[in-house]
Amino acid sequence: VGGGVKGGQVIGKTDAEGAEVKDRPVSALDFLASVCKVVGIDYTKVNNTPIGRPVRIV
């Protein structure tokens, strides 16, 4: 359930209003890498465009 992510986890800390990160910020790239890992995608893999330009998933 939940895509393999345990429910009820708290990561980091915010201020009293929940508006500002106080401890362990998580970026969009961190989040996407976590999602890729859970569904079995190698987020470190570098793919190449048809003209040879490297493109990373994350």
C-alpha distance matrix in Angstrom:
0.0 3.8 5.7 6.2 7.6 8.2 8.8 12.5 14.1 17.5 19.2 22.9 25.1 26.8 30.0 30.4 29.9 26.8 29.0 29.7 27.9 29.6 27.7 25.5 25.2 22.4 23.8 22.3 23.0 21.1 18.0 18.4 19.1 15.8 13.9 16.2 15.7 11.9 12.6 15.8 18.5 21.5 22.1 25.5 26.9 29.9 30.6 34.1 35.3 38.1 40.7 39.2 37.7 34.7 31.4 28.4 24.8 24.4
3.8 0.0 3.8 5.5 5.5 7.1 7.3 11.0 12.1 15.1 16.5 20.0 22.2 23.7 27.0 27.6 26.9 23.6 25.6 26.3 24.5 26.4 24.7 22.4 21.8 19.0 20.2 18.6 19.6 17.8 14.5 15.1 16.2 13.0 11.0 13.8 13.8 10.3 11.3 14.7 16.9 19.8 19.8 23.3 24.9 27.7 28.5 31.9 33.1 36.0 38.4 36.9 35.1 32.2 28.8 25.7 22.2 21.4
5.7 3.8 0.0 3.8 5.5 8.6 10.1 13.7 14.0 16.8 17.4 20.9 23.5 25.1 28.6 29.6 28.9 25.5 27.0 27.4 25.3 27.3 25.3 22.6 21.9 18.6 19.4 17.6 17.9 16.3 13.3 13.1 13.7 10.8 8.4 10.6 10.6 7.0 7.5 11.0 13.2 16.3 16.6 20.1 21.5 24.4 25.1 28.6 29.9 32.7 35.2 33.6 32.0 29.1 25.8 22.8 19.2 18.8
6.2 5.5 3.8 0.0 3.8 6.4 9.2 12.7 12.6 15.7 16.3 20.0 22.9 25.0 28.6 29.7 29.5 26.0 27.8 27.8 25.4 26.9 24.5 21.7 21.6 18.6 19.9 18.7 18.6 16.4 13.9 14.2 13.9 10.6 9.3 11.3 10.0 6.3 8.1 10.8 13.6 16.1 16.7 19.8 21.6 24.8 25.9 29.6 31.3 34.2 36.6 34.7 33.1 29.9 26.9 23.6 20.3 19.6
7.6 5.5 5.5 3.8 0.0 3.8 6.3 9.5 9.0 12.0 12.7 16.4 19.1 21.3 24.9 26.0 25.9 22.4 24.3 24.3 21.8 23.3 20.9 18.4 18.3 15.6 17.4 16.6 16.9 14.4 11.8 13.1 13.1 9.4 8.9 11.8 10.6 7.5 10.3 12.9 15.1 17.2 17.1 20.0 22.3 25.3 26.8 30.4 32.1 35.3 37.3 35.4 33.5 30.2 27.1 23.6 20.4 19.1
8.2 7.1 8.6 6.4 3.8 0.0 3.8 6.7 6.8 10.4 12.0 15.8 18.3 20.6 24.0 24.8 25.1 21.9 24.3 24.3 21.9 22.9 20.5 18.5 19.0 16.9 19.3 19.1 19.7 16.8 14.5 16.3 16.2 12.4 12.5 15.5 13.9 11.1 13.9 16.4 18.7 20.6 20.5 23.2 25.7 28.8 30.4 34.1 35.8 39.0 41.0 39.0 37.0 33.7 30.6 27.1 24.0 22.4
8.8 7.3 10.1 9.2 6.3 3.8 0.0 3.8 5.6 9.1 11.6 15.2 17.0 18.9 22.0 22.3 22.4 19.5 22.1 22.6 20.7 21.8 20.0 18.5 18.8 17.1 19.5 19.3 20.6 18.0 15.3 17.5 18.1 14.4 14.3 17.6 16.7 13.9 16.4 19.3 21.3 23.4 22.8 25.7 28.2 31.1 32.6 36.1 37.6 40.8 42.8 41.0 38.8 35.6 32.4 28.9 25.7 24.0
12.5 11.0 13.7 12.7 9.5 6.7 3.8 0.0 3.8 6.6 9.9 13.1 14.4 16.3 19.2 19.2 19.7 17.0 20.0 20.6 18.7 19.5 17.9 17.1 17.7 16.7 19.6 20.0 21.6 18.8 16.4 19.2 19.9 16.3 16.7 20.2 19.3 16.9 19.7 22.4 24.2 25.9 25.0 27.7 30.5 33.2 35.0 38.4 39.9 43.3 45.0 43.2 40.8 37.6 34.3 30.8 27.9 25.7
14.1 12.1 14.0 12.6 9.0 6.8 5.6 3.8 0.0 3.8 6.5 9.9 11.9 14.4 17.6 18.3 19.1 16.1 18.8 18.7 16.3 16.9 14.8 13.6 14.6 13.7 16.9 17.7 19.0 15.9 14.1 17.2 17.4 14.0 15.1 18.5 17.3 15.5 18.7 21.0 22.6 23.8 22.7 25.1 28.1 30.8 32.9 36.3 38.0 41.5 43.0 40.9 38.5 35.1 32.0 28.5 25.7 23.3
17.5 15.1 16.8 15.7 12.0 10.4 9.1 6.6 3.8 0.0 3.8 6.5 8.1 10.7 14.0 15.0 15.9 12.9 15.6 15.2 12.8 13.2 11.3 10.7 11.8 11.7 15.2 16.6 18.3 15.2 13.8 17.4 17.8 14.8 16.4 19.8 18.9 17.7 20.9 23.1 24.2 25.0 23.4 25.5 28.8 31.2 33.4 36.7 38.3 41.9 43.1 41.1 38.3 35.1 32.0 28.5 26.1 23.2
19.2 16.5 17.4 16.3 12.7 12.0 11.6 9.9 6.5 3.8 0.0 3.8 6.8 9.8 13.5 15.3 16.3 13.0 15.0 13.7 10.7 11.0 8.6 7.2 8.4 8.4 12.1 14.1 15.5 12.3 11.6 15.3 15.5 13.0 15.2 18.3 17.4 16.9 20.2 22.0 22.6 23.0 21.1 22.8 26.2 28.5 30.9 34.1 35.8 39.5 40.5 38.3 35.5 32.2 29.3 25.8 23.7 20.5
22.9 20.0 20.9 20.0 16.4 15.8 15.2 13.1 9.9 6.5 3.8 0.0 3.8 7.1 10.6 13.0 14.3 11.2 12.9 11.0 7.7 7.4 4.9 4.6 6.5 8.2 11.9 14.6 16.1 13.2 13.3 17.1 17.3 15.4 17.9 20.8 20.1 20.1 23.3 24.9 25.2 25.2 22.9 24.3 27.8 29.7 32.3 35.3 36.9 40.7 41.3 39.2 36.1 32.9 30.2 26.8 25.1 21.6
25.1 22.2 23.5 22.9 19.1 18.3 17.0 14.4 11.9 8.1 6.8 3.8 0.0 3.8 7.0 9.4 11.0 8.5 10.4 8.7 6.1 5.3 4.9 7.0 8.2 10.6 13.9 16.6 18.7 16.2 16.1 19.9 20.5 18.8 20.9 24.0 23.5 23.4 26.5 28.3 28.5 28.7 26.2 27.6 31.1 32.8 35.3 38.2 39.6 43.4 43.9 41.9 38.7 35.7 32.9 29.7 27.9 24.5
26.8 23.7 25.1 25.0 21.3 20.6 18.9 16.3 14.4 10.7 9.8 7.1 3.8 0.0 3.8 6.6 7.6 5.1 6.8 5.4 4.4 4.9 6.9 9.3 9.1 11.7 14.3 16.8 19.4 17.5 17.2 20.8 22.1 20.6 22.4 25.5 25.6 25.4 28.3 30.3 30.2 30.5 27.8 29.4 32.7 34.1 36.4 39.0 40.1 43.8 44.3 42.6 39.3 36.5 33.5 30.6 28.8 25.4
30.0 27.0 28.6 28.6 24.9 24.0 22.0 19.2 17.6 14.0 13.5 10.6 7.0 3.8 0.0 3.8 5.5 5.2 6.4 5.5 6.6 6.2 9.3 12.4 12.3 15.1 17.4 19.8 22.6 21.0 20.7 24.3 25.6 24.4 26.0 29.2 29.4 29.2 32.0 34.1 33.9 34.2 31.4 32.8 36.2 37.4 39.6 42.1 43.1 46.8 47.1 45.5 42.1 39.4 36.6 33.7 32.1 28.7
30.4 27.6 29.6 29.7 26.0 24.8 22.3 19.2 18.3 15.0 15.3 13.0 9.4 6.6 3.8 0.0 3.8 5.6 7.8 8.6 10.1 9.9 12.7 15.6 15.6 18.1 20.5 22.6 25.5 23.9 23.2 26.7 28.3 26.7 28.0 31.4 31.6 31.0 33.7 36.1 36.2 36.8 34.1 35.8 39.1 40.5 42.5 45.1 45.9 49.6 50.1 48.6 45.2 42.6 39.6 36.7 34.9 31.6
29.9 26.9 28.9 29.5 25.9 25.1 22.4 19.7 19.1 15.9 16.3 14.3 11.0 7.6 5.5 3.8 0.0 3.8 5.3 7.7 10.2 11.3 14.2 16.7 15.8 17.8 19.6 21.3 24.5 23.4 22.4 25.7 27.7 26.3 27.2 30.6 31.3 30.6 33.0 35.6 35.5 36.3 33.5 35.4 38.5 39.6 41.4 43.8 44.4 48.0 48.6 47.3 43.9 41.5 38.3 35.7 33.7 30.6
26.8 23.6 25.5 26.0 22.4 21.9 19.5 17.0 16.1 12.9 13.0 11.2 8.5 5.1 5.2 5.6 3.8 0.0 3.8 5.9 7.5 9.4 11.8 13.7 12.5 14.2 16.1 17.7 20.9 19.7 18.6 21.9 23.9 22.5 23.5 26.8 27.5 26.9 29.3 31.8 31.7 32.5 29.7 31.7 34.8 36.0 37.8 40.3 41.0 44.6 45.3 43.9 40.5 38.0 34.8 32.1 30.1 26.9
29.0 25.6 27.0 27.8 24.3 24.3 22.1 20.0 18.8 15.6 15.0 12.9 10.4 6.8 6.4 7.8 5.3 3.8 0.0 3.8 6.9 9.5 12.4 14.1 12.2 14.0 15.2 16.7 20.0 19.4 18.6 21.7 23.9 23.1 24.0 27.2 28.2 28.0 30.1 32.5 31.9 32.6 29.5 31.3 34.2 35.1 36.8 39.0 39.5 43.1 43.5 42.3 38.8 36.5 33.4 31.0 29.3 26.0
29.7 26.3 27.4 27.8 24.3 24.3 22.6 20.6 18.7 15.2 13.7 11.0 8.7 5.4 5.5 8.6 7.7 5.9 3.8 0.0 3.8 6.3 9.4 11.3 9.6 12.1 13.4 15.7 18.6 17.8 17.7 20.9 22.6 22.0 23.6 26.4 27.2 27.4 29.8 31.8 31.1 31.3 28.1 29.6 32.7 33.5 35.5 37.7 38.5 42.2 42.4 40.9 37.4 34.9 32.1 29.5 28.1 24.7
27.9 24.5 25.3 25.4 21.8 21.9 20.7 18.7 16.3 12.8 10.7 7.7 6.1 4.4 6.6 10.1 10.2 7.5 6.9 3.8 0.0 3.8 5.9 7.5 6.1 9.1 11.1 14.0 16.4 15.0 15.3 18.7 19.9 19.2 21.2 23.9 24.3 24.7 27.4 29.1 28.5 28.5 25.4 26.7 30.0 31.1 33.3 35.8 36.8 40.6 40.8 39.1 35.6 33.0 30.2 27.4 26.0 22.4
29.6 26.4 27.3 26.9 23.3 22.9 21.8 19.5 16.9 13.2 11.0 7.4 5.3 4.9 6.2 9.9 11.3 9.4 9.5 6.3 3.8 0.0 3.8 7.1 7.6 11.2 13.7 16.9 18.8 17.0 17.7 21.3 21.9 21.0 23.4 26.0 25.9 26.4 29.4 30.9 30.5 30.2 27.3 28.2 31.7 32.9 35.5 38.0 39.3 43.1 43.2 41.3 37.9 35.0 32.5 29.5 28.4 24.7
27.7 24.7 25.3 24.5 20.9 20.5 20.0 17.9 14.8 11.3 8.6 4.9 4.9 6.9 9.3 12.7 14.2 11.8 12.4 9.4 5.9 3.8 0.0 3.8 6.0 9.4 12.5 15.9 17.3 14.8 15.9 19.5 19.6 18.5 21.2 23.7 23.2 23.8 27.0 28.2 28.0 27.5 24.8 25.6 29.3 30.7 33.5 36.2 37.8 41.6 41.8 39.6 36.4 33.3 30.9 27.7 26.6 22.9
25.5 22.4 22.6 21.7 18.4 18.5 18.5 17.1 13.6 10.7 7.2 4.6 7.0 9.3 12.4 15.6 16.7 13.7 14.1 11.3 7.5 7.1 3.8 0.0 3.8 6.4 9.7 13.1 14.0 11.3 12.6 16.1 15.9 15.0 17.9 20.2 19.6 20.4 23.6 24.7 24.3 23.7 21.1 21.8 25.5 27.1 29.9 32.7 34.4 38.2 38.5 36.2 33.1 29.9 27.5 24.2 23.0 19.4
25.2 21.8 21.9 21.6 18.3 19.0 18.8 17.7 14.6 11.8 8.4 6.5 8.2 9.1 12.3 15.6 15.8 12.5 12.2 9.6 6.1 7.6 6.0 3.8 0.0 3.8 6.5 10.0 11.4 9.4 10.6 14.0 14.4 14.0 16.5 18.8 18.9 19.9 22.6 23.9 23.2 22.8 19.8 20.8 24.2 25.5 28.0 30.6 32.0 35.8 36.1 34.1 30.8 27.9 25.2 22.1 20.9 17.2
22.4 19.0 18.6 18.6 15.6 16.9 17.1 16.7 13.7 11.7 8.4 8.2 10.6 11.7 15.1 18.1 17.8 14.2 14.0 12.1 9.1 11.2 9.4 6.4 3.8 0.0 3.8 6.8 8.1 5.9 6.8 10.2 10.8 10.5 12.8 15.1 15.5 16.5 19.0 20.4 19.5 19.4 16.4 17.8 21.1 22.5 24.8 27.6 29.0 32.8 33.3 31.3 28.2 25.1 22.3 19.1 17.5 13.9
23.8 20.2 19.4 19.9 17.4 19.3 19.5 19.6 16.9 15.2 12.1 11.9 13.9 14.3 17.4 20.5 19.6 16.1 15.2 13.4 11.1 13.7 12.5 9.7 6.5 3.8 0.0 3.8 5.3 5.1 6.3 8.7 9.9 10.8 12.6 14.3 15.5 16.9 18.8 20.1 18.6 18.3 14.9 16.3 19.3 20.1 22.2 24.7 25.9 29.6 30.1 28.3 25.0 22.2 19.2 16.3 14.9 11.3
22.3 18.6 17.6 18.7 16.6 19.1 19.3 20.0 17.7 16.6 14.1 14.6 16.6 16.8 19.8 22.6 21.3 17.7 16.7 15.7 14.0 16.9 15.9 13.1 10.0 6.8 3.8 0.0 3.8 5.5 5.0 6.1 8.6 9.9 10.6 12.2 14.2 15.5 16.7 18.3 16.5 16.8 13.4 15.4 17.8 18.6 20.2 22.6 23.5 27.2 27.9 26.4 23.2 20.6 17.3 14.5 12.6 9.4
23.0 19.6 17.9 18.6 16.9 19.7 20.6 21.6 19.0 18.3 15.5 16.1 18.7 19.4 22.6 25.5 24.5 20.9 20.0 18.6 16.4 18.8 17.3 14.0 11.4 8.1 5.3 3.8 0.0 3.8 5.4 5.1 6.1 8.6 9.9 10.4 12.2 14.3 15.5 16.3 14.1 13.7 10.1 11.7 14.3 15.1 17.1 19.7 20.9 24.7 25.4 23.5 20.4 17.4 14.3 11.3 9.6 6.1
21.1 17.8 16.3 16.4 14.4 16.8 18.0 18.8 15.9 15.2 12.3 13.2 16.2 17.5 21.0 23.9 23.4 19.7 19.4 17.8 15.0 17.0 14.8 11.3 9.4 5.9 5.1 5.5 3.8 0.0 3.8 5.5 5.2 6.3 8.8 10.0 10.6 12.5 14.6 15.4 14.0 13.6 10.4 12.0 15.2 16.8 19.1 22.1 23.7 27.5 28.3 26.1 23.3 20.0 17.1 13.6 11.9 8.4
18.0 14.5 13.3 13.9 11.8 14.5 15.3 16.4 14.1 13.8 11.6 13.3 16.1 17.2 20.7 23.2 22.4 18.6 18.6 17.7 15.3 17.7 15.9 12.6 10.6 6.8 6.3 5.0 5.4 3.8 0.0 3.8 5.5 5.1 6.3 8.7 10.0 10.8 12.7 14.4 13.4 14.0 11.3 13.8 16.6 18.3 20.1 23.2 24.5 28.2 29.4 27.5 24.8 21.7 18.4 15.0 12.5 9.7
18.4 15.1 13.1 14.2 13.1 16.3 17.5 19.2 17.2 17.4 15.3 17.1 19.9 20.8 24.3 26.7 25.7 21.9 21.7 20.9 18.7 21.3 19.5 16.1 14.0 10.2 8.7 6.1 5.1 5.5 3.8 0.0 3.8 5.4 5.1 6.1 8.6 10.0 10.8 12.2 10.5 11.4 8.5 11.5 13.7 15.3 16.7 19.8 21.0 24.6 26.0 24.3 21.7 18.7 15.2 12.0 9.0 6.9
19.1 16.2 13.7 13.9 13.1 16.2 18.1 19.9 17.4 17.8 15.5 17.3 20.5 22.1 25.6 28.3 27.7 23.9 23.9 22.6 19.9 21.9 19.6 15.9 14.4 10.8 9.9 8.6 6.1 5.2 5.5 3.8 0.0 3.8 5.5 5.1 6.1 8.7 10.1 10.4 8.8 8.7 5.9 8.6 11.3 13.5 15.6 19.0 20.8 24.4 25.7 23.5 21.2 17.8 14.8 11.1 8.6 6.3
15.8 13.0 10.8 10.6 9.4 12.4 14.4 16.3 14.0 14.8 13.0 15.4 18.8 20.6 24.4 26.7 26.3 22.5 23.1 22.0 19.2 21.0 18.5 15.0 14.0 10.5 10.8 9.9 8.6 6.3 5.1 5.4 3.8 0.0 3.8 5.4 5.1 6.3 8.8 9.9 9.7 10.4 8.8 11.5 14.3 16.9 18.9 22.4 24.3 27.7 29.3 27.1 24.9 21.5 18.5 14.8 12.1 10.1
13.9 11.0 8.4 9.3 8.9 12.5 14.3 16.7 15.1 16.4 15.2 17.9 20.9 22.4 26.0 28.0 27.2 23.5 24.0 23.6 21.2 23.4 21.2 17.9 16.5 12.8 12.6 10.6 9.9 8.8 6.3 5.1 5.5 3.8 0.0 3.8 5.5 5.2 6.4 8.6 8.5 10.5 9.3 12.8 14.7 17.2 18.4 21.9 23.4 26.7 28.6 26.8 24.7 21.6 18.3 15.0 11.6 10.6
16.2 13.8 10.6 11.3 11.8 15.5 17.6 20.2 18.5 19.8 18.3 20.8 24.0 25.5 29.2 31.4 30.6 26.8 27.2 26.4 23.9 26.0 23.7 20.2 18.8 15.1 14.3 12.2 10.4 10.0 8.7 6.1 5.1 5.4 3.8 0.0 3.8 5.5 5.3 6.1 4.8 6.8 6.1 9.8 11.2 13.9 15.1 18.6 20.4 23.6 25.6 23.6 21.9 18.7 15.6 12.3 9.0 8.9
15.7 13.8 10.6 10.0 10.6 13.9 16.7 19.3 17.3 18.9 17.4 20.1 23.5 25.6 29.4 31.6 31.3 27.5 28.2 27.2 24.3 25.9 23.2 19.6 18.9 15.5 15.5 14.2 12.2 10.6 10.0 8.6 6.1 5.1 5.5 3.8 0.0 3.8 5.5 5.1 5.7 6.7 7.0 9.9 11.8 15.1 16.9 20.6 22.8 26.0 27.9 25.6 24.0 20.5 17.9 14.4 11.6 11.1
11.9 10.3 7.0 6.3 7.5 11.1 13.9 16.9 15.5 17.7 16.9 20.1 23.4 25.4 29.2 31.0 30.6 26.9 28.0 27.4 24.7 26.4 23.8 20.4 19.9 16.5 16.9 15.5 14.3 12.5 10.8 10.0 8.7 6.3 5.2 5.5 3.8 0.0 3.8 5.6 7.7 9.9 10.5 13.6 15.3 18.6 19.9 23.6 25.5 28.5 30.7 28.6 27.1 23.8 20.9 17.6 14.5 14.0
12.6 11.3 7.5 8.1 10.3 13.9 16.4 19.7 18.7 20.9 20.2 23.3 26.5 28.3 32.0 33.7 33.0 29.3 30.1 29.8 27.4 29.4 27.0 23.6 22.6 19.0 18.8 16.7 15.5 14.6 12.7 10.8 10.1 8.8 6.4 5.3 5.5 3.8 0.0 3.8 5.9 9.2 10.4 13.8 14.6 17.6 18.3 21.8 23.5 26.3 28.8 27.0 25.8 22.7 19.8 16.9 13.5 14.1
15.8 14.7 11.0 10.8 12.9 16.4 19.3 22.4 21.0 23.1 22.0 24.9 28.3 30.3 34.1 36.1 35.6 31.8 32.5 31.8 29.1 30.9 28.2 24.7 23.9 20.4 20.1 18.3 16.3 15.4 14.4 12.2 10.4 9.9 8.6 6.1 5.1 5.6 3.8 0.0 3.8 6.5 8.9 11.7 12.1 15.4 16.3 20.0 22.1 24.8 27.2 25.1 24.2 21.0 18.6 15.6 12.8 13.7
18.5 16.9 13.2 13.6 15.1 18.7 21.3 24.2 22.6 24.2 22.6 25.2 28.5 30.2 33.9 36.2 35.5 31.7 31.9 31.1 28.5 30.5 28.0 24.3 23.2 19.5 18.6 16.5 14.1 14.0 13.4 10.5 8.8 9.7 8.5 4.8 5.7 7.7 5.9 3.8 0.0 3.8 5.8 8.8 8.8 11.9 12.7 16.4 18.5 21.3 23.6 21.5 20.4 17.3 14.8 11.9 9.2 10.6
21.5 19.8 16.3 16.1 17.2 20.6 23.4 25.9 23.8 25.0 23.0 25.2 28.7 30.5 34.2 36.8 36.3 32.5 32.6 31.3 28.5 30.2 27.5 23.7 22.8 19.4 18.3 16.8 13.7 13.6 14.0 11.4 8.7 10.4 10.5 6.8 6.7 9.9 9.2 6.5 3.8 0.0 3.8 5.5 5.7 9.3 10.9 14.7 17.4 20.4 22.2 19.6 18.6 15.1 13.1 10.1 8.4 9.5
22.1 19.8 16.6 16.7 17.1 20.5 22.8 25.0 22.7 23.4 21.1 22.9 26.2 27.8 31.4 34.1 33.5 29.7 29.5 28.1 25.4 27.3 24.8 21.1 19.8 16.4 14.9 13.4 10.1 10.4 11.3 8.5 5.9 8.8 9.3 6.1 7.0 10.5 10.4 8.9 5.8 3.8 0.0 3.8 5.5 8.3 10.4 14.1 16.5 19.9 21.4 18.9 17.1 13.6 11.1 7.6 5.7 5.8
25.5 23.3 20.1 19.8 20.0 23.2 25.7 27.7 25.1 25.5 22.8 24.3 27.6 29.4 32.8 35.8 35.4 31.7 31.3 29.6 26.7 28.2 25.6 21.8 20.8 17.8 16.3 15.4 11.7 12.0 13.8 11.5 8.6 11.5 12.8 9.8 9.9 13.6 13.8 11.7 8.8 5.5 3.8 0.0 3.8 6.5 9.7 13.1 16.1 19.4 20.4 17.4 15.8 12.0 10.4 7.1 7.2 7.2
26.9 24.9 21.5 21.6 22.3 25.7 28.2 30.5 28.1 28.8 26.2 27.8 31.1 32.7 36.2 39.1 38.5 34.8 34.2 32.7 30.0 31.7 29.3 25.5 24.2 21.1 19.3 17.8 14.3 15.2 16.6 13.7 11.3 14.3 14.7 11.2 11.8 15.3 14.6 12.1 8.8 5.7 5.5 3.8 0.0 3.8 6.4 10.0 13.2 16.2 17.5 14.5 13.5 9.9 8.8 6.4 7.0 8.8
29.9 27.7 24.4 24.8 25.3 28.8 31.1 33.2 30.8 31.2 28.5 29.7 32.8 34.1 37.4 40.5 39.6 36.0 35.1 33.5 31.1 32.9 30.7 27.1 25.5 22.5 20.1 18.6 15.1 16.8 18.3 15.3 13.5 16.9 17.2 13.9 15.1 18.6 17.6 15.4 11.9 9.3 8.3 6.5 3.8 0.0 3.8 6.7 10.0 13.2 14.0 11.0 9.7 6.1 5.7 4.7 7.1 9.2
30.6 28.5 25.1 25.9 26.8 30.4 32.6 35.0 32.9 33.4 30.9 32.3 35.3 36.4 39.6 42.5 41.4 37.8 36.8 35.5 33.3 35.5 33.5 29.9 28.0 24.8 22.2 20.2 17.1 19.1 20.1 16.7 15.6 18.9 18.4 15.1 16.9 19.9 18.3 16.3 12.7 10.9 10.4 9.7 6.4 3.8 0.0 3.8 6.8 9.8 11.3 8.8 8.2 5.7 5.2 6.1 7.8 11.0
34.1 31.9 28.6 29.6 30.4 34.1 36.1 38.4 36.3 36.7 34.1 35.3 38.2 39.0 42.1 45.1 43.8 40.3 39.0 37.7 35.8 38.0 36.2 32.7 30.6 27.6 24.7 22.6 19.7 22.1 23.2 19.8 19.0 22.4 21.9 18.6 20.6 23.6 21.8 20.0 16.4 14.7 14.1 13.1 10.0 6.7 3.8 0.0 3.8 6.5 7.6 5.1 5.2 4.5 5.8 8.5 10.8 13.7
35.3 33.1 29.9 31.3 32.1 35.8 37.6 39.9 38.0 38.3 35.8 36.9 39.6 40.1 43.1 45.9 44.4 41.0 39.5 38.5 36.8 39.3 37.8 34.4 32.0 29.0 25.9 23.5 20.9 23.7 24.5 21.0 20.8 24.3 23.4 20.4 22.8 25.5 23.5 22.1 18.5 17.4 16.5 16.1 13.2 10.0 6.8 3.8 0.0 3.8 5.3 5.1 5.2 6.5 7.1 10.5 12.3 15.3
38.1 36.0 32.7 34.2 35.3 39.0 40.8 43.3 41.5 41.9 39.5 40.7 43.4 43.8 46.8 49.6 48.0 44.6 43.1 42.2 40.6 43.1 41.6 38.2 35.8 32.8 29.6 27.2 24.7 27.5 28.2 24.6 24.4 27.7 26.7 23.6 26.0 28.5 26.3 24.8 21.3 20.4 19.9 19.4 16.2 13.2 9.8 6.5 3.8 0.0 3.8 5.5 7.5 9.7 10.9 14.2 15.9 19.1
40.7 38.4 35.2 36.6 37.3 41.0 42.8 45.0 43.0 43.1 40.5 41.3 43.9 44.3 47.1 50.1 48.6 45.3 43.5 42.4 40.8 43.2 41.8 38.5 36.1 33.3 30.1 27.9 25.4 28.3 29.4 26.0 25.7 29.3 28.6 25.6 27.9 30.7 28.8 27.2 23.6 22.2 21.4 20.4 17.5 14.0 11.3 7.6 5.3 3.8 0.0 3.8 5.8 9.2 11.2 14.9 17.3 20.0
39.2 36.9 33.6 34.7 35.4 39.0 41.0 43.2 40.9 41.1 38.3 39.2 41.9 42.6 45.5 48.6 47.3 43.9 42.3 40.9 39.1 41.3 39.6 36.2 34.1 31.3 28.3 26.4 23.5 26.1 27.5 24.3 23.5 27.1 26.8 23.6 25.6 28.6 27.0 25.1 21.5 19.6 18.9 17.4 14.5 11.0 8.8 5.1 5.1 5.5 3.8 0.0 3.8 6.3 9.2 12.6 15.4 17.9
37.7 35.1 32.0 33.1 33.5 37.0 38.8 40.8 38.5 38.3 35.5 36.1 38.7 39.3 42.1 45.2 43.9 40.5 38.8 37.4 35.6 37.9 36.4 33.1 30.8 28.2 25.0 23.2 20.4 23.3 24.8 21.7 21.2 24.9 24.7 21.9 24.0 27.1 25.8 24.2 20.4 18.6 17.1 15.8 13.5 9.7 8.2 5.2 5.2 7.5 5.8 3.8 0.0 3.8 6.5 10.1 13.1 15.2
34.7 32.2 29.1 29.9 30.2 33.7 35.6 37.6 35.1 35.1 32.2 32.9 35.7 36.5 39.4 42.6 41.5 38.0 36.5 34.9 33.0 35.0 33.3 29.9 27.9 25.1 22.2 20.6 17.4 20.0 21.7 18.7 17.8 21.5 21.6 18.7 20.5 23.8 22.7 21.0 17.3 15.1 13.6 12.0 9.9 6.1 5.7 4.5 6.5 9.7 9.2 6.3 3.8 0.0 3.8 6.7 10.1 12.0
31.4 28.8 25.8 26.9 27.1 30.6 32.4 34.3 32.0 32.0 29.3 30.2 32.9 33.5 36.6 39.6 38.3 34.8 33.4 32.1 30.2 32.5 30.9 27.5 25.2 22.3 19.2 17.3 14.3 17.1 18.4 15.2 14.8 18.5 18.3 15.6 17.9 20.9 19.8 18.6 14.8 13.1 11.1 10.4 8.8 5.7 5.2 5.8 7.1 10.9 11.2 9.2 6.5 3.8 0.0 3.8 6.7 8.8
28.4 25.7 22.8 23.6 23.6 27.1 28.9 30.8 28.5 28.5 25.8 26.8 29.7 30.6 33.7 36.7 35.7 32.1 31.0 29.5 27.4 29.5 27.7 24.2 22.1 19.1 16.3 14.5 11.3 13.6 15.0 12.0 11.1 14.8 15.0 12.3 14.4 17.6 16.9 15.6 11.9 10.1 7.6 7.1 6.4 4.7 6.1 8.5 10.5 14.2 14.9 12.6 10.1 6.7 3.8 0.0 3.8 5.4
24.8 22.2 19.2 20.3 20.4 24.0 25.7 27.9 25.7 26.1 23.7 25.1 27.9 28.8 32.1 34.9 33.7 30.1 29.3 28.1 26.0 28.4 26.6 23.0 20.9 17.5 14.9 12.6 9.6 11.9 12.5 9.0 8.6 12.1 11.6 9.0 11.6 14.5 13.5 12.8 9.2 8.4 5.7 7.2 7.0 7.1 7.8 10.8 12.3 15.9 17.3 15.4 13.1 10.1 6.7 3.8 0.0 3.8
24.4 21.4 18.8 19.6 19.1 22.4 24.0 25.7 23.3 23.2 20.5 21.6 24.5 25.4 28.7 31.6 30.6 26.9 26.0 24.7 22.4 24.7 22.9 19.4 17.2 13.9 11.3 9.4 6.1 8.4 9.7 6.9 6.3 10.1 10.6 8.9 11.1 14.0 14.1 13.7 10.6 9.5 5.8 7.2 8.8 9.2 11.0 13.7 15.3 19.1 20.0 17.9 15.2 12.0 8.8 5.4 3.8 0.0
